[in-house]
C-alpha cells in the first residue's frame, strides 16, 4: 500500500537505486494505482516511475529546498513554496525519514546526486545531510572548532563538581584538544592554550581537595587506574572460560587515544570501542601508576618497588594467583610488545593453558613523547605514522577474533610544557628528578626545594609510601632550562591525570 509521500518516495528509490527496473505491464499497473490516490495527485508518477534520470533530476531540484527549510527550522510544507520546477511535483520531500535517508546518502556518495552550497553549512556539521553540502574543508574545520570551544566553555566543571563531571568533561576537552593540535591555526592554538590554563587551574584545585576521596571509592565501576584490576577480576568471575587481555599504552593521553580511534574509524577497521575515562595516580609517573594497574593496589602497598617497574610482572601474576583460581601457567606479561611482530605475541599466548589472562605493555607513545621536539601536534603526527605500520590494528583484530575480552588503558597522559628553570646542586637530595615531578625523602627537603621553585606545588603524599614527598610543576611549567620546550608528565593537569579506559570489541 502506497498512501503517503514517504511511501511513494521509498518505493521509487527502491525501484531506481536498486536498478531492478520495472517491466512495462507492472509500470502501467503501478501508475494506474497511484493516479487513483488523491493525496498523490501532484506527483508526475508516469515520468518518475519510468525514467530514472528524470527521477534523480526531480530529487536534485528538491534537495536545496529541503536544506533551506531545515536550516531555518521551518515546517516542511510544499504549499508554502512558490517556485517553478523543471520536473513538477511536491516541493518538499521527506529526505530525512529513516527509510529514505540511507538511499539519499548513498546517492551522494556515488555521485548520482551532487552536493549543493548552502548559506549556513556549519548548521549541518556532523549531520547526515553533510553528504550533500559543499563545504570548504577549512570552513568545516573552523566551524567545528568554534562549536566545540563553546561546548567546552559551557561545561567546565566547578570546584564543587564531582569526579563524574570531570570524567565526562575530559572526553569533550580531549576532542577539542586533538582537533586544534592537529588542524588548528596559530590563533586556535593560542585560544586553546588560554583555555587549558583556566581549566588546569580549576582542575588542580579540585583534585587537591578531592584526591583522597577518589582513592577510597568503590571499584565496582573503575574510577582510578588501580580499580581496573578488580574490574577484570569481575569479568573473569562472570566469564570463567574467556581469555582476557589488558593492554597498557604507556603515556597515552585521552586526546591521543581519540586520534587512534579516529584513525581506525577512517580506515574502517573491524573494531568498535566503548570509551570511559579514569584517574591516574599522582604523581603521574610510570613507576607509580603502571604498577598500580598491574597489581591492583595503591602505591603504599608496593612501596619498596615504587621507583622502578622491575617487579611489575611479578605483581601482575601474584595479584591473580591471590584473588582467583587461575593457574600461573595461564598468566602472561610482556612489555614493549611493539618491538615484536603481533604474530609472535599471539603465538606465545596460544601456547598457554586456558583461560588466559594477559598483561601487555606498549611503550611507543612514551618513547615518542620523550624524544619529541615538535610539541603536541608532533606527537599526534608521530602516533599516526606508527599506526600506519599496522601493529596495533593487527593485534586488536587478532585478539578479538580469538574471542579475547580486550581492554586498553594508560598509566598517565602528557602535556606540552615549558621550562622555568632547573633545580641544580641537589645531588642525592632528590630521589626522583622528572621534568614535571621531583621526589624527596623528607618533607623538609621538599619544602626547601619548593622555595626555589615558585611555579611548583607541594603535593600531599596521599596513598604513597613513607619517605616519598612530591614537588610538582604546575600549569605547563617544567623543571628544565628556561623556555626549553618538552612534552612530559608527572604533574596534575587534566591531560596527565585523566586517562582512557577502552573496551575493544569486534564491529
N, C-alpha and C positions, 0 to 999 in steps of 0.2 A: 504494500500500500504506500502510495506517494501522495501526501496531502499538504506538505509544507515546503517552503523554500529550502530548508536544510535537507529534507529528504530527497528533493529533486536534485539539488546540487551534489549531494553524496552519490546518487545513482549515476549522474553524468560523469563525475570524476572516476567512478568505478569502471565505467564503460571505456572512457578515453585514456585514462592513465594506465590502466592495466593492459591496454591495447588488445582487449578481447574482441573489440569491434561488435557490430550487431548486424545481422542479416536484414535484407530488405523487408521481409514479411514481419519480423519481430519489431523492426523500427516503426513500421506503419501501425502496428497494434499499440505500441507504447505511445506514439504520438497521438493517436486517436484517443487513448485513455486519458492522457494528460490534458488534452483540449477540453475534456469533459469536466475538469476540475476548475470551478470558478476562481479559486484563490490563485491559480497559476496562469490565469488568462493573459497576464502581461509578459509571460516568458515566450520568446520565439522558439518554441520547442522543436519545430521541424528542423530548423537550421542547427540548433545546438545538439540534437541527437545525432544527426547525420554527418556533421562536419567538425572534425577535431580542431582544425585550425581556427574556425570561427568560434568554437567553444573557448579555446585558450585566449583568443583576442578579447572575447567577452569578459573573461576573468581579468586580463591585464588592464582593461579600461576601468574596472571597478576597484582594483587594488588601491590606487591613490585616494579614492573617496573613503574607503574603509579606514585607511591610516589617518586621514584628515578628521573624521568623526572620532576616532579613538584618541587622538592627541588632544582634542577639545573636550573629551568626555561627554560628547553629545549622544543622545538616544539614536540608535540606528533605525531610521525611518525613511524609506525611499520616497515617500510623498513630500518630504521636505527638500528634496534635491531637484533643482531646476537646471538640468544640464543635458544637452543633446549627446547622444552616443552614436557611434558608427554602427554598433550592433545593439538594437533596442532591447529593453527588458528592465527588471528591477535595478535600481541604482546601488543599493546597499546589499551586499551578500554576507551571509554568516560565516566568514572565513575563520573566525575564532572558535567555532564549535568543535568539540572533541573529535568527532568523526571526520571533520573537514580538514582540520589543521595539519595532520601528517601529510596529506596529499599536497597541500599548498607548499609546505616546507620542502618537500621533495622536488616539486616543480621548479622552485627557485634554485635549489642545489644543482639540478640537472640542466639549468639554463633554458628551460621551456618558457618560464616566466622570467621577466627581467626586473631587477631591483629599481626602485624609483627614489628620487630625492624627496625629502620632507623638511618642513621648517624647523622642527624640533626633534632631531634624531636622538638626542640624549634621553627623551622620554621612553624610547624603545630599547635602551641598553639592557642587555640580559633578558629581553623578552623574546618570545618565539618569532615575533614579527620582524626582528632584526635581519632575518634571512632575506627579506625583500626590500631593504632600505639601503640606499647609497650613503655610506658614512666614511669620511676620510679617516684612516687609522689614527691620525693624530687627534682629530676631534673626538673620536670614540674614547681614546685613552684619557684625554684631559677631562672629558665629561665623567668618566668612571672615577678618576682620582678625586674630582670635586665632590661627587656623590659619596664616595667612601669617607672622605675627610669630614663631611657633615655628619655622617653616621657615627664616626668615631668621637667627634666632639660632643655629640648629643648623648653618648653612652659611657663617658668616662666615669667609673665608679667613684664614690666619695670615700672619705676616710672611715665612714661608718658602714660601708658596704661589707657584705660577707664574701667568703672566698669564692662562692659560686659565681657571683657577679664579675669578679676578676677573671675567673676561668673563661666565662663566656666572652667577656670583652677582649681577652688576649687573642682569640681567634679572629675577631674583627680587625684588631690592631695589626696582627700579623699579615692579613690580606692587604691592607693599605701599605704597610712597610715593604712587602715584597714587590707590589706594583710600582711604587715610587723608586725603590732601589734598582729595579731592573730597567724601567722605562721612563722614569721621571726626568724632567729637565732641572737646571740649576735652581730655579725658583721653587719647584716641587720639593727638591731635596732640602732646601733651606726651611721651608714650611714644615716638613716632616721633622727636621732637627729641633725646631722650636716646640712642636707638639710633643716630641719624645721627652724633652726636658721637663715639660709640665707634667706629663704622665708619670715619668720616673720619680719625680719629687713626691707626687701623691702616693704612688705605689710603695716607695721605700718607707714612707711614714706609716702607711697602713701595715706593711709587713713587719716593721719593727714592733708594732703593738700586737700583731696577730699571730706571729710565727709560732709562739709557744702553744697556741690553741690548735694550729694545724697539725702538729705532730701527735696530738692526743685524739684526733678524730678517728672514728671507726673506719677500718679499711674495707668495709663492705663495698663501697664504691671508691676506687682509688683517688686519693686527694694528693698524696705525696709519693715520691718515687719508691720509697720502701714498702708502700702498700701494694705495689704491682705483684710482688711475690705471693701475697695472700690471695689476690685475685686469680692467679694461675693455679694455686692450690685448689680453690673452689671449682674451677673448671675441670681439674683433674678428678676431683671427687664426683663431679656430675657426669663426666665422660671418661671413666677409668680406662677405657681401651683406646682412647685417642692419643696420638702423638702431639706434643706441644713444642713450639719454638718461640723463644723470646729473642728478638734482635735489638740490641742496644747500639744505636748510631751515635757514637761519642761526639758531643759538641753540637748536635743538630738543634737549631732553633726552630720555633714554630713557623716563622716566615720561610725558612729554608725547607721545612717539610712541605709547605704549600707549593713551593717551587717544584719539588719532586712529584707531588700528586698531580699538579697541572701537566707536568711532562708526561706522566703515564696516561692521563686522560687524552692529551692531544695525539698520543701515539696509539690510542685505542688498545692499551694493554688489557688483558682479560682479568682485571682485578678491580675490586671495589674496597672502599675504606670507610670504617666507622671511626670518626675523629673525636677525641676528647683532649683535655689539657690537664696537666698535673703540675705540682710544685716540686722543684728540685730542693736539695738540701743547701743550706748556707753555711759556709762559703760555697759557691757554685764551682767546685773543683772535682775533677775526675776521681781522685782517690777517696773522696768522701761520698759523692752521690752515686757513682757507679757501683761501689761496694755495697751501698745501702740497697740498691736494686737487686743485686745478685744474692745478698744474704737475707734480705727481708727484714733487716734490723736497723735500728737507729745507730748512728756512729759511735755513741758511747759504748755500745756493746761489741764493737770490733776495734776498740781504741788502739791496741798495740800495732795494728796494721794500717792505721789511718793515713800514713804518709806515703803509702805505696799500694799498687794493685797486685802485688806478687801473690797474695793469698786469695785472690778472687775466685779462682776455680775451686779451691778447697771450700770456701764459704758457700758457693753455689751448691756443690754436691752434698755438703754436710747439712745444709738447711733442708734439702729434700729428704734426706735419709731420716732426719729428726721428725719431720712432720707428716710423712706419708709412708706407705708400704713399698714405695718404688725401690728397686734394686740399683746398686751402684753401676752395674753393667748396662743400665738403660739411661744413665745420665751422661750428658755431653756438654763440654765447654770448649770454646775456641775463640781467641781474639785475633784481630787483624785478618779476618776471613777474606777481605777484598784482595789480599795478596795471593789467594788461591783461585783456582777455577771452581765455579759453582758445582761442577760435577764431582770434584774431589770432596767437597763438603758433604754432598749428598751420598757419595759412596761410603764415607765414614759413618754417616747416620744409618744407612741401610744395613751396616754390619752389626748394629747394636741390637740388644734384646728390646722387645716392645712391652709396654708403651714407652716411647722415648720422650725425655724432657731435655731439650737442647737450649743452651745459653750461648748466643753468638754475639760477637762484638765487631762492629765496623769502625775503623779508626780514620778513614779517609777524610771526613769532614774536619776533624780536629787537626789533622795534618795540613789540610788546605788552609785552615784558619791561621795556624802559627807560621806558615810560610807566605802568607798573603800580604801584598804591598798595595793592593788596589781597592781596599775598603769593602764595604758590604756588597756593592754592586759586583765587584770582582769575585766575591765568594759565590754569588748566585751563578755567575758565568762559569766558574770552575766546576761547580756542582753539576751543571748541565753537561759539561764536557765529560765528566765522569759517568753520568747516567747514559750517555750515548755509547759507552763501551758495553752496556747491556748486562753488567754483573748483577745489579740489584733486581732488575726485572726478571731475569732468568731464575735467580734464587727464589723469589717470591712465587713465581709461576710454578716452579717445580715443587716447592713445599706445599702449596695449596692443592696442586694436582694429586699429591700423595696423601691428601686428607689431613695434613697438619692443621692444628689451631695455631695461628700465627699472630703475634703482636710485635709492633715496633715501638720503641720509646727512646728517650735520650736522657743522659745524665745531667746535662746543663745546656743552655744556649750560648749565645755570644753577643757582643756589641762592638761596634766600631768606636774606638776611643782615641784620646789624645793625651800625650804625656804632660804631666805637671811637675816633673822633677823626680829624680831618683833619690832614694834614701841610702846614702853612701856611708861607709865606715861602720856598718852594723856587724860585720863578721859573722860570728856564730850566734849573735843575739836573736836573729830571726830564724825560725826553724822552717819557714816556708816563704819563699820570695817570688810570688807571682806578680804578673803585671797589674792585676786588679785586686789581689788579696795577699796580705802578709800575715804570718802566724808567729806568735811569741809564746814563750813558756811561762810567762807570768803577766799578770795584769799591769804591774808597774812598768815592765819593759814595753808593753804595748802602748801605755799611756804616754811614755816618753817619746816614742816614735810618732804618736798622734799629734803631739805639739809641733813637730817638724812638718807635718802634712795637713794643712788646714782644709784640703779638699777631701780628706778621708774621714770615715766614721768608725767608732769603736762598736763592734758587734758583740752582743751578749752571747757567750758560748753555750747556747741552748742545745741540749742533746749531744754536745761534743765531749770528748774525754777530758779529764783533768790535765792542766798544763797546756791548753790549746786556746789561745786568745787571739781572735781575728781583728785585723785592721783592714777595712775595705775601702777601696776608691769609690767615690760617689759620682752620680751623673755619668758623664762619658769620660771621666778622668782616668789616669793610669799612672803607676809608679815607674814611668820610663822618662827618658830625656824630654825636656820641654818641647812641645809642638811636634814631637815624633808621633806618627800615626800607627795604629795597630788594630787588629780585630782580636779580642781576647775575652776572658771570662773570669769569674771569681767573685764578682760583686752582686748587687741586689737590684739591678734593673729588671724590668718586666721581661725583657728579651733573654736575659740569662736565667731567670728563676722559673718561669712557666714554660714547660716543655710538652711536646706531643706525646700522646698515648694512642696508638692506632691499632685497631683490629683489622687484619687483612683477610679478605675473602675472595673467592672466585666470582667473577661477574657473570 
